[in-house]
Amino acid sequence: MKADEIRGLGNEELRKQLEEARRELFNLRFRLSTRQLVNHREVCRVRKNIARILTVMRERELAGG
């Protein structure tokens, strides 16, 4: 998901996306440790997505204050 797409989401949707991404990261790490993960780059992709979501949430927090 691109940063522009993330900025278009509402606050509640951002929280939901963040929760889903963290759950996905947990599952990917579990699969990586049990050697069931085919594409290890998925972990990096999800981590960057989490960082993008947190950045947009922080931008909104600072803009509102």
N, C-alpha and C positions, 0 to 999 in steps of 0.2 A: 504494500500500500504506500503510495506516495504521500509526501507531506501535505500537498494541496488537498488531496482527498481526505486526509485526517482532519485538516482544518475545517472542512465542510461538515463534519459530524458535530452533533450536540454533546454537551457535557456527559449526559447519561450514557450515550452511545460510546463515548470515549472510555468511560469506566468499564463498560461491558467488553469492548475490544481489548482493553488492557488485561482484564481477567482471563479472557479466552487465550490471549497470546502467552500469558504466564503459564496457563495450564498446558498449552501446546509445548512450550519450552521444557516444562517438567517431563512431559511424555517423551520428547525427543532425547533429552538427557538420559532418561531411563533406557530407551531403546539403544542409545549409543553405548551405554555401559554394558548392555547385554549383547552387543554386536549384532543387533537386528536392524540397525539403521543403514540404509543403502547410500543415501546422499548426506554426508556429514555437513555440507554447506547449509543445510536447512537450519541448523542451530544458529549460525551467524545471521541468517536472514531474519529469524524470529527475534533475536536479540536486538538487531537494528530497528525492527518494527516497534519493539517495546520502547526503545530509546526515542524514536520519533513521537510516539504517543505521549510519553512523559514530557518531552520538550514542548509540545503543543499545550499540554495541560498547564505547564509552568508559565508559558507565555500568557495564557489566559488569566492565570492567577495574578501575575504582575500587572497586566493591563487593567484588571478590575480593581486593584488596590490603589 
